[in-house]
Amino acid sequence: MGDLATDSNVIDSDEAHFGAPVKVLAPKEAVLFVLPGNWLAVHALTCAGTQWQYDNHGVEIALDYQRADIAWRYSDITLTPKDFEKLQLLERSIISMIRRPDEQQPESGITLTIRR
């Protein structure tokens, strides 16, 4: 393999350099613990995850509630005023994480995956 291994972005380890099979590491699974009282708001946010409004640079600025409402109706989600407040708190938290000036975001967007 010689120089081919040193020029490859994929082959980093010494084992691969000497011809051993490349070991593919399984991605680490992110875990999100949600309190039962917050479950509906988190579920509504993930259900409406494709309904964000974006600025000119492709960064999320807010949920589009009219489009999100369609997603919630199709998913049979009914938000009470208290659940909607929780949803908005989550939305503001995500926006503030995206806009942190001290951290450079590798990519725009945050994805939450919820499994029951």
C-alpha positions as CSV (number, residue, x, y, z in Angstrom):
1,M,0.0,0.0,0.0
2,G,2.9,2.3,0.8
3,D,2.1,5.9,-0.1
4,L,-1.5,5.2,-0.9
5,A,-2.3,4.7,2.8
6,T,-0.7,8.0,3.8
7,D,-2.6,10.0,1.2
8,S,-6.0,8.5,2.1
9,N,-8.4,10.4,4.4
10,V,-10.1,7.1,5.3
11,I,-7.1,5.1,6.3
12,D,-5.7,6.6,9.5
13,S,-4.5,3.8,11.7
14,D,-1.3,1.8,11.5
15,E,-3.2,-1.4,11.1
16,A,-4.8,-0.1,7.9
17,H,-1.4,1.1,6.7
18,F,-0.1,-2.5,6.9
19,G,-3.1,-4.0,5.1
20,A,-5.4,-5.0,8.0
21,P,-9.1,-4.6,7.3
22,V,-10.5,-1.1,8.1
23,K,-12.6,-1.3,11.2
24,V,-15.8,0.7,10.9
25,L,-16.8,2.2,14.2
26,A,-20.5,2.2,15.0
27,P,-21.8,5.7,15.6
28,K,-22.5,6.6,19.2
29,E,-26.2,6.9,19.9
30,A,-27.3,10.1,21.5
31,V,-29.6,9.7,24.4
32,L,-32.2,12.3,25.4
33,F,-34.0,11.9,28.7
34,V,-37.3,13.7,28.9
35,L,-39.5,14.2,31.9
36,P,-43.0,12.9,31.5
37,G,-44.5,16.4,31.9
38,N,-42.4,17.6,28.9
39,W,-42.9,14.7,26.6
40,L,-45.7,16.2,24.5
41,A,-43.7,19.4,23.9
42,V,-40.6,17.5,22.9
43,H,-42.7,15.1,20.7
44,A,-44.4,18.2,19.0
45,L,-41.0,19.8,18.4
46,T,-39.5,16.7,16.7
47,C,-42.7,16.1,14.7
48,A,-42.4,19.7,13.4
49,G,-38.7,19.5,12.8
50,T,-39.1,20.1,9.1
51,Q,-41.1,23.2,9.6
52,W,-38.4,25.7,10.5
53,Q,-38.1,29.1,8.9
54,Y,-34.5,29.9,7.8
55,D,-32.5,33.1,7.3
56,N,-30.5,33.8,4.1
57,H,-27.6,31.7,5.4
58,G,-29.7,28.6,6.0
59,V,-29.8,29.0,9.8
60,E,-33.1,28.3,11.7
61,I,-34.7,31.4,13.1
62,A,-38.1,30.1,14.2
63,L,-40.7,27.4,13.8
64,D,-43.4,28.2,11.2
65,Y,-46.4,27.5,13.5
66,Q,-48.9,27.4,10.6
67,R,-47.0,24.6,8.9
68,A,-46.1,23.0,12.2
69,D,-49.8,22.9,13.1
70,I,-50.4,20.8,10.0
71,A,-47.7,18.3,11.0
72,W,-49.2,18.2,14.5
73,R,-52.7,17.5,13.2
74,Y,-51.5,14.7,11.0
75,S,-49.6,13.3,14.0
76,D,-52.7,13.7,16.3
77,I,-50.9,16.1,18.6
78,T,-53.0,18.6,20.5
79,L,-51.0,21.2,22.5
80,T,-52.5,22.8,25.6
81,P,-51.4,26.4,26.3
82,K,-48.9,25.0,28.9
83,D,-47.5,22.5,26.4
84,F,-47.2,25.3,23.8
85,E,-45.2,27.4,26.3
86,K,-42.8,24.4,26.8
87,L,-42.5,24.0,23.1
88,Q,-41.6,27.7,22.7
89,L,-39.0,27.4,25.5
90,L,-37.4,24.4,23.6
91,E,-37.5,26.5,20.4
92,R,-35.8,29.4,22.0
93,S,-33.2,27.1,23.6
94,I,-32.4,25.6,20.2
95,I,-32.1,29.1,18.6
96,S,-29.8,30.3,21.3
97,M,-27.6,27.2,20.9
98,I,-27.4,27.8,17.2
99,R,-26.5,31.5,17.6
100,R,-23.8,31.1,20.2
101,P,-21.0,33.5,19.1
102,D,-18.3,31.6,20.9
103,E,-18.9,28.3,19.2
104,Q,-18.6,27.7,15.5
105,Q,-21.3,25.4,14.3
106,P,-20.1,22.6,12.0
107,E,-23.4,22.6,10.3
108,S,-26.7,24.4,10.7
109,G,-29.5,22.6,12.2
110,I,-30.2,20.4,15.2
111,T,-31.8,17.0,14.9
112,L,-33.6,15.2,17.7
113,T,-34.6,11.6,17.2
114,I,-37.1,10.2,19.7
115,R,-37.6,6.5,20.2
116,R,-40.3,5.0,22.5
